[in-house]
Amino acid sequence: MFTEDVTEAIYRIDRMLTQLKLAGVLQRIGGFIFGRCTQCPPGEGYGSLTLEDVLDEHIRPFGIPAWQGTMIGHIERQFTVPLGIEVEIDAVAGSIRLLESAVV
């Protein structure tokens, strides 16, 4: 699974991931990549969570390969990710390898 966002408050990303967890979606994924979160600063209040805190809380318990900050998102130079094909991700190296053609 991959996702990204732009100008989103961290508490809202927390809420979105909570909804995916409650719906059973996160329990079925084999890997997780969070691209760039452009203009997504933590809240200004005391104890506000960072994006890293939220992703750690929601994704780490599943023990799947995961990382954030890849070139996916609303950014100038981006990697286009085809949907619906098999990929292999290496969270240590931060790489995505397409296992089949993205063009029919």
N, C-alpha and C positions, 0 to 999 in steps of 0.2 A: 504494500500500500504506500502511496506517496501523496503528500499534500503540501500546501503552502498557503500563505495569506498575505494580505497587504492592508495597512492601516487598521489593524484589528487589536482591540484591547486584549491583554493576556487572559483576563478572567473569561472573556468570550471564547477563546481557544480552549481553555479548561472546560468550559461548558459543552463545547462541540465534541471534545474527546470523551467527556463523561457520557454524552448521549450515544456515541458509537460503542462505548464499553457496555452500557446498559442494554443496547440493542443486540449485543453479542458479536458485533463486527470485529472488534479488536482481538477477540479470542480465536478468530479464524484466520488471521493473517500470518504469513510466514516471515515477514520482514516489514520494516517501517522506515520511510525516508521523509523527513520534513525539510522542504527546500528553504528558500529564503523567506523570511517574514519581514517584508519591507515596512518600515515605520511602525513597528510593533513593540514599543517600549513597555517596561513593567509599569504598573500603576504607581502613583505618587504617595500613597498611604504607607504607613509603617507596616511591615510584614508582607508587602505585596510580592507576589511570586514572579519570577522571571520565566521566560519561555522554557529555559533549560529545566527549571524546577517542575513545570507542568508536564513536559514530555517525559522526564524521569519518573514522575509519579504514575503516569498512565501507561507507559510503554515498557519500562524496565522489568516489571513483574512477570511479563510474558517470556522473558529470556530469548527473544528473537533478535536477529541482527537489526540494528537501528542506528541512525545518525541523523544529524541536521546540518543545514547550511550548504547543501549542494546547489548547483546552478539551475534550480527549478524555481520558477516563480515569476513575479512581475518585476523582472530585472532586464537591463539592457542586453546582456549577453547570457542567453539561457540555453539549456539542453532541452530539446523537445522529447518528451517521453510518450511513446505510442501506448495506447490502451489496448488491453486484451491479449497481449502476447507474454510468453514466459521470459523472465529475466532472472539473472543471478546478481545478487548484491553482496558486496564485501564491505561490511561496516568498518573494519579496521583500515582498509585502504581507501574507503569512501568512493567505491566504484560501482557502476551499474553496467552489466554486460547483457546485451540482447541475445537470447538463445534461439530466436527464430526471426524471420524476415518481418519487418514492419509494413511492407508493401506487398500487396497481392498481385 
